[in-house]
Amino acid sequence: YIMFEFMTDQYLQQSVYFASLVQNRLVNNSKRTNRDVRQAGFLVLREVAMPSILVELGYISNPSDEKYMKTESGQRSLANSVYLAFKEYKHEYDKKSHVFTNPEQRKTIAANPPSTGMDVTGTSEYRIQFLTAPRKLADNSSQLKGLNPVDFYLDGKTYKYTYGRSSDLNEANKTLKTVQRKFKDAFIVEFRDGKRVK
């Protein structure tokens, strides 16, 4: 099981997303049984001011798990799966949070973007990405915090939720400020011809 506890909504989405990445890596890379992502109230998950997960790699009371975890190749595979999941999570987190290290993000997030002479009104469409989830959420899910209507797109097995659509970057920045009142890590994403521009 991969368990997480949410003290505040601000870390729930990040914890769920990271937990789902770890679970996918353990299942696909290490060929372990899918034990799902679950919420739990452990102190080590509860008393931290950051996204947090607890990973159970297996059980020594299970002969098959014990045998696998005793081998060097099993240990390396499990460690590598967790490492790769963290690396992927950090890459996505850095794209969202540290916008000033990424020139492409800097262009889309700036409140008053400089005039570049480029036409941003063509087939480009700007949306506010605010949430990721390992599965599709109901329209009335409390995780959406009342945002409606919302869209989502699939990135691998991850559902990425967006709000609003505009061909005007200035309008998208106004919408971003509104969404950030509920989802502080929300950011602008660009779509062209219905596909996310990365």
VEXGUZA-248729 format. One record per residue (C-alpha): x negated, z, y negated; residue in one letter. Coordinates in steps of 0.25 Angstrom, whole numbers, plus 2048, in hexadecimal, padded with zeros to 3 digits. Layout:
BEGIN
[r [X Z Y] "A"]
...
END
This chain:
BEGIN
[r [800 800 800] "Y"]
[r [7FC 7FE 7F2] "I"]
[r [803 809 7E9] "M"]
[r [804 80A 7DA] "F"]
[r [80B 814 7D1] "E"]
[r [810 810 7C3] "F"]
[r [80F 81B 7B9] "M"]
[r [812 811 7AE] "T"]
[r [818 803 7AE] "D"]
[r [80B 7FE 7A7] "Q"]
[r [803 7FF 7B4] "Y"]
[r [80E 7FC 7BE] "L"]
[r [80D 7ED 7BE] "Q"]
[r [7FD 7EE 7BE] "Q"]
[r [7FD 7F7 7CA] "S"]
[r [807 7EE 7D2] "V"]
[r [800 7E2 7CF] "Y"]
[r [7F2 7E8 7D3] "F"]
[r [7F8 7EE 7DF] "A"]
[r [7FF 7E1 7E3] "S"]
[r [7F1 7DA 7E2] "L"]
[r [7EA 7E4 7EB] "V"]
[r [7F5 7E3 7F5] "Q"]
[r [7F5 7D4 7F5] "N"]
[r [7E5 7D4 7F7] "R"]
[r [7E6 7DE 802] "L"]
[r [7F1 7D6 809] "V"]
[r [7EB 7C8 807] "N"]
[r [7DC 7CB 807] "N"]
[r [7DA 7D7 810] "S"]
[r [7E6 7D3 819] "K"]
[r [7EC 7E1 818] "R"]
[r [7FB 7E4 81A] "T"]
[r [803 7E3 80E] "N"]
[r [807 7F1 80B] "R"]
[r [80E 7EE 7FD] "D"]
[r [80C 7F4 7F0] "V"]
[r [813 801 7ED] "R"]
[r [815 80B 7E2] "Q"]
[r [810 81A 7E5] "A"]
[r [80F 827 7DD] "G"]
[r [800 82B 7E0] "F"]
[r [7F9 832 7D6] "L"]
[r [7ED 829 7D6] "V"]
[r [7F7 81E 7D2] "L"]
[r [7FF 826 7C8] "R"]
[r [7F5 82D 7C0] "E"]
[r [7ED 821 7BA] "V"]
[r [7EF 819 7AE] "A"]
[r [7ED 80B 7B4] "M"]
[r [7F2 802 7BF] "P"]
[r [7F0 809 7CC] "S"]
[r [7F2 806 7DB] "I"]
[r [7EE 80D 7E8] "L"]
[r [7EA 804 7F3] "V"]
[r [7EB 808 802] "E"]
[r [7E2 7FE 80A] "L"]
[r [7E7 803 817] "G"]
[r [7E9 810 820] "Y"]
[r [7DF 816 829] "I"]
[r [7EA 81B 831] "S"]
[r [7ED 80C 834] "N"]
[r [7E3 807 83F] "P"]
[r [7E3 7F9 83A] "S"]
[r [7E1 7FD 82B] "D"]
[r [7D6 807 82F] "E"]
[r [7CF 7FD 837] "K"]
[r [7CF 7F3 82C] "Y"]
[r [7CB 7FD 821] "M"]
[r [7BF 801 82A] "K"]
[r [7B9 7F4 82A] "T"]
[r [7B0 7EF 81F] "E"]
[r [7B7 7E2 81E] "S"]
[r [7C4 7E9 81D] "G"]
[r [7BF 7F2 812] "Q"]
[r [7B9 7E6 80A] "R"]
[r [7C6 7DE 80B] "S"]
[r [7CE 7EA 806] "L"]
[r [7C5 7ED 7FB] "A"]
[r [7C4 7DE 7F7] "N"]
[r [7D3 7DD 7F7] "S"]
[r [7D4 7E8 7ED] "V"]
[r [7C9 7E3 7E5] "Y"]
[r [7CF 7D5 7E4] "L"]
[r [7DC 7DB 7E0] "A"]
[r [7D6 7E3 7D5] "F"]
[r [7CE 7D7 7D0] "K"]
[r [7DA 7CF 7CF] "E"]
[r [7E2 7DA 7C8] "Y"]
[r [7D7 7DC 7BE] "K"]
[r [7D6 7CD 7BB] "H"]
[r [7E5 7CD 7B8] "E"]
[r [7E5 7DA 7B0] "Y"]
[r [7D9 7D5 7A8] "D"]
[r [7E0 7C9 7A4] "K"]
[r [7EC 7D1 79F] "K"]
[r [7E6 7DD 799] "S"]
[r [7D8 7D8 793] "H"]
[r [7DD 7CC 78B] "V"]
[r [7D1 7CC 782] "F"]
[r [7C8 7C8 78D] "T"]
[r [7D0 7BC 791] "N"]
[r [7D0 7B1 787] "P"]
[r [7DD 7AB 78D] "E"]
[r [7E4 7B8 78D] "Q"]
[r [7DF 7BA 77E] "R"]
[r [7E6 7AD 77A] "K"]
[r [7F4 7B1 780] "T"]
[r [7F4 7C0 77C] "I"]
[r [7F0 7BF 76D] "A"]
[r [7FB 7C3 764] "A"]
[r [7F8 7B8 75A] "N"]
[r [7F0 7AD 762] "P"]
[r [7E7 7A4 75A] "P"]
[r [7EB 796 758] "S"]
[r [7E4 78E 762] "T"]
[r [7EB 781 75F] "G"]
[r [7F0 781 76D] "M"]
[r [7FE 77E 770] "D"]
[r [804 78A 777] "V"]
[r [812 786 777] "T"]
[r [811 77A 781] "G"]
[r [814 77E 78F] "T"]
[r [80E 78C 78E] "S"]
[r [817 798 790] "E"]
[r [813 7A6 78D] "Y"]
[r [819 7B2 795] "R"]
[r [816 7C1 795] "I"]
[r [811 7C6 7A3] "Q"]
[r [814 7D4 7A4] "F"]
[r [815 7D8 7B3] "L"]
[r [80F 7D5 7C1] "T"]
[r [816 7D8 7CE] "A"]
[r [813 7D6 7DD] "P"]
[r [822 7D2 7DF] "R"]
[r [82D 7CC 7D7] "K"]
[r [835 7D6 7CF] "L"]
[r [844 7D7 7CD] "A"]
[r [849 7D3 7BF] "D"]
[r [84D 7E1 7BC] "N"]
[r [840 7E7 7C1] "S"]
[r [83C 7F4 7B9] "S"]
[r [82E 7EE 7B9] "Q"]
[r [832 7E3 7AF] "L"]
[r [836 7EE 7A5] "K"]
[r [842 7E6 7A0] "G"]
[r [83B 7D9 79D] "L"]
[r [845 7CE 79F] "N"]
[r [844 7C2 7A2] "P"]
[r [837 7C2 7A9] "V"]
[r [830 7B7 7B1] "D"]
[r [825 7B9 7BC] "F"]
[r [81B 7AF 7C2] "Y"]
[r [813 7B1 7CF] "L"]
[r [804 7B3 7CF] "D"]
[r [800 7B3 7DD] "G"]
[r [809 7BE 7E3] "K"]
[r [80B 7C5 7D6] "T"]
[r [817 7C4 7CD] "Y"]
[r [813 7C3 7BE] "K"]
[r [81F 7C6 7B5] "Y"]
[r [820 7C0 7A7] "T"]
[r [82A 7C2 79B] "Y"]
[r [82D 7B8 790] "G"]
[r [829 7A9 78F] "R"]
[r [824 7A2 782] "S"]
[r [81C 796 77E] "S"]
[r [818 79E 771] "D"]
[r [80C 7A7 773] "L"]
[r [810 7AF 767] "N"]
[r [81E 7B2 76D] "E"]
[r [817 7B6 77A] "A"]
[r [80F 7C0 773] "N"]
[r [81B 7C6 76D] "K"]
[r [822 7C7 77A] "T"]
[r [815 7CD 780] "L"]
[r [815 7D9 776] "K"]
[r [824 7DB 77B] "T"]
[r [820 7DB 789] "V"]
[r [814 7E4 787] "Q"]
[r [81D 7EF 783] "R"]
[r [821 7F0 792] "K"]
[r [815 7EA 799] "F"]
[r [809 7ED 791] "K"]
[r [800 7E3 79A] "D"]
[r [809 7D7 797] "A"]
[r [802 7CA 793] "F"]
[r [805 7BC 790] "I"]
[r [804 7B1 79A] "V"]
[r [805 7A2 798] "E"]
[r [80D 799 7A1] "F"]
[r [80B 78A 7A0] "R"]
[r [815 781 7A8] "D"]
[r [81B 78D 7AF] "G"]
[r [80D 792 7B4] "K"]
[r [804 79E 7AF] "R"]
[r [7F8 799 7A7] "V"]
[r [7EC 7A2 7AC] "K"]
END
